[in-house]
């Protein structure tokens, strides 16, 4: 398959799965294997995440502008508090989880865990009453820990942060909004770290594996599909059910475990 087409497909997959609670990194790992791009690694993932970051900026620009104007507002401080455990987990276990991401040995189990968390969150989501201005710093810290746990390849970042917010009694729309705003420093930090590795020559193989032009096109594709996914997810969390996503990732996780059992993974 042409590398440009592969890039477009990967970009669309990233954009759709980043904000739907089904794990973008897990899906990218699967499709990288199918496309023979195992060397593309976390740098490709990060560039595609950059595309979805663009989508977040477009949709939540008014919120971001207010955060920039008032960097010491409660919402800004909540995001900082939530980012601290995410950053600590990411920096401490980066090498370990990068190795797991390359092998994909735990992906099946992680999809199953994501599904279980989503199912539990959906079961109790009606109890949420806190709006975004009522979120407490303890809530943000716990959501940040869950976001840090999503460094595992098939643990959904949006799934865990939204679920964590629902577990803390935050209402559905505020949970989604806070989750998407929390993604900004997390994705931006990953982009910076991977860019530093690229400058050191540690990730050049990932760039050569797919090519510069396909990588750029993939990034734009992830931005467009990410925009669509955010809009869709905001509607789903209001009127739909997270259990649909639970069933999907359970089927995916079981399929991967079966493939691993028969040596096809």
Buried (B, 14 or more C-beta within 10 A) or exposed (E): EEBBEBBBBBBBBBBBBBBBBBBBBBBBBBBBEEBEBBBBBBBBBBBBBBBBBBBBEEBBEEBBEEBEEEEEEBBBEBBBBBBBBBBEBBEEBBEEBEEBBBEBEBBBBBBBBBBBBBBBBBEEBEEBEBEBEEBBEEBBBBBBBBBBBBBBBBBBBBBBBBBBBBBBBBBBBBBBBBBBBBBBBBBBBBBEBBBEBBEEEEBEEBBEBBBEEBBBBBBBBBBBBBBBBBEBBBEBBEEEBBBBBBEBBBEBBBBBBEEBEEEEB
